[in-house]
Amino acid sequence: MSISPIELRALQQAGEVQLGPQRQELRPPETKDSFADMLTRAVGSVDETMKTSEQSMQDFAAGKTENVHEVMINMQRAQLSFQMMVEIRNKAIETYQEISRMQI
């Protein structure tokens, strides 16, 4: 039994037969943020955490606050956010180096 090209096209359009990968439309992302914008916000967030930590340490040293727990929490939060940023940077560099070694 042979199927004519016209019948094949009709079946394919009806969804009964699929030949090869379907063509998909590329849609722009919902948000207009670029990767650079995302990185800028992330670095700004880490910077803000570091500034908050430093300010709380200065306030504690000046005697403006006596809550040592809050100071230590702010310091740990700043340290962890900085370490995470460094690890993300390391992974990005590692990925770039791996891609640059690929043969085209």
Secondary structure, DSSP 8 states (H G I E B T S, - for coil): ----HHHHHHHHHHTS---S---------SS---HHHHHHHHHHHHHHHHHHHHHHHHHHHHTS---HHHHHHHHHHHHHHHHHHHHHHHHHHHHHHHHHHS--
